[in-house]
Amino acid sequence: MERADGGRVVLCVLCGLPAAGKSTLARALRRQLPLRQGWDCALLVYDDLIPEEAWGRGEPPDGEPPLDSAWKRRRRELLRHLERLLRALRSHPAPPGPAAAPPSWGRFLSCCAEQGLLPGRGGGPGTRPLCLVLDDNFYYRSMRHEVFQLAHSLGFCQLFLECPLELCLQRNRLRGSPVPEGTICRMAQRVEVPEPEKNPWEQNSLVLSSSACAPEEQCDSGLMEAFHVQIINLLGAALENPVKQNEENTEQKEADRAICAASTVHQADQTCRRIISQTMKEAKDKNVLPSEMKSLAEELNKLKAEFLEDLRQGSHVGNESGQQNPTVDPAASVLSSFQPVLLKTSKSDSFLRWRAQPPLTPAPGLWNRDAG
């Protein structure tokens, strides 16, 4: 679909580990596409648009922001801002702001205005095709699918920068504000590379190796040169094959399953933490010996880790086809998994008497309190 000014739009999602070279490539695209290919190109850099305080101080729990953190709220806001911008590019008027505009809306508008993206305000790209580059880690497939869902009638593609973990860590140490190394390591374990052979909506995807390039600013021209033909072909394919409405509907169930799975694991993790905390408090109140307290804590935390891993693999709430079963209450699975630990015997008589107490049950609303 053409923009109101006659041009067409491709949403290009950059993804990969921190320090893999995404921002370097984004800057190269911003400079080279208008000069060599006759495209307009604009960048939306998530690190610039999401305020630093949304990340909190220090390393987040488990190496990534919790699902209900300020970080996640800011990402939701940014997604809504992007949706407004795309509507404006289709219909020409300046994007209407939300009724109670958050500070992020002002940052987003400023970023768009600086790059001439705002129609009706003395800006707006011309009739040339526009490549709108989203620069973020996008390490979960569900994050990228959220952008795909906004691309109805537009082109959509993914550029995944592949880089060895050790090299990313090395480059990261050279930054002025490095990302916590634990965060990068855990992200490397969870990153989901595009799989166009399995997911039709990922058909316009390209996996590039950036390991041969020098750090950051030293290689942006070299990075673009190395992948120039591949990238141009990818953008051209996305431009000529815009996302259709039926494609968006076809992939909706997959996105919902991914979101459901992530939410289920998060809720189970919160419930496990509460059960462990409540159990340890009750043990302390019953004067359980310190050595046995330590043993209990180790046992419960080990069980929590095993339970969550099983849950991720679908062992607790999956059906025979491997899909999430909405009729199974994950809270019940948590309690049934923890009950053997709370009831089994121990060398200590006092510990045995304590464990023989009625099984622990969560307080009312324990599970649903974190479901939002």
C-alpha positions, 0 to 999 in steps of 0.5 A, a space after each residue: 500500500 502506498 503512503 498518502 504522498 505516494 511512497 511505500 513503507 517497509 518496516 525493518 526490524 533489527 534484532 540480535 544480542 547487545 553489541 552485535 552491531 545493530 546500531 552500527 548497521 542502522 546508521 549505515 542504512 540511514 546514510 547509504 540507502 538515500 545516496 545509493 538506492 533512492 530510498 528514504 530511511 529513518 531510525 527508531 532506536 529503542 535505547 533513545 526512546 525508552 528512558 534509562 530509569 525504566 531499566 532500573 538500577 543494576 542488573 534486573 532479576 534473572 538478567 532481564 526486566 520483569 514482565 510487569 516492569 516500567 520497561 515493559 510498559 514503556 515498550 507497550 507505549 512505544 508500540 502504540 506510538 509506532 501504530 499512530 505513526 503508521 496510520 499517519 503515513 497511510 492517511 497523511 495527517 499528523 499523528 494524533 496524540 493519546 488523550 493523556 500524552 505520556 512523556 514518551 510521546 513527546 520524545 517519539 514525536 521529536 525523533 520523527 520530526 528530526 527525520 522528516 517523518 511527520 506529514 502535515 508539519 513541514 516534513 514527511 518523506 517524498 514519493 520514494 520508498 521509506 525504510 523504517 528501521 527499528 533498532 532493538 534486541 527483539 530477542 523473543 519472536 513474540 516481540 517481533 511479531 507485535 511489530 509484524 501485526 502493525 504492518 498490514 499493507 506495508 512491507 515487513 522484514 527482519 535483519 538478525 545480526 549473528 555474533 559470538 557471545 564472547 565477541 559481544 561481551 568484548 565489544 560491550 566492555 568498550 562501551 561508555 555504558 555497558 550492558 550487565 554481562 549477565 544480561 547478555 549471557 542470559 539473553 544469548 540463551 533465550 534469543 530466538 533466531 528467525 525461522 522462515 521455514 517454520 513461520 510464514 510471517 518471517 519469510 522476509 528475514 536475513 541472518 547476517 554475521 557481524 563477527 568479522 567487523 571491528 567495534 561500533 563506529 569503525 566498521 559501519 561502512 564496511 558492514 554495509 558493504 559486506 551485506 549490501 546486495 543481500 540487504 537491498 534484495 531483502 528490502 525489495 522483496 518486502 516492498 513488493 510483497 506487503 503484509 496482507 490482512 489474512 496473513 496477519 490473522 493467520 499468525 495471530 494464534 501463534 503470537 497469542 500462544 507465545 504470549 500465553 506461554 511467557 505469561 504462564 511461566 512468569 505467573 508460576 515463577 511469582 507463585 513459586 517465590 511466594 510459596 518459598 518465602 512463606 515456607 521459610 518464614 513458617 520454618 523459622 517461626 517453628 525454630 527449625 535448626 539453621 542447618 535444616 533451614 539451609 537444606 530446605 531453602 536449597 531443596 525448594 529453590 532446586 525444585 523451583 528451577 526444575 518446575 519452571 524448566 518443565 513448564 517452559 517445555 510444556 510438561 505441566 500445562 501442555 496437552 498431547 499436541 504440545 500446546 498450552 491447555 487453558 483448562 489447567 490451573 498452573 497454580 495447582 501444578 505449582 502446589 502439587 510439585 512442591 508438596 512432596 518436598 514439604 511432606 517428605 521425611 528428614 533426619 531431624 525429628 523437629 524438622 519431621 514434625 514441622 513437615 508433617 503439618 498440613 500442606 501449605 496452601 497459597 493465600 486467596 488471590 495468590 496466583 491471580 495477583 500477578 496475572 495482570 
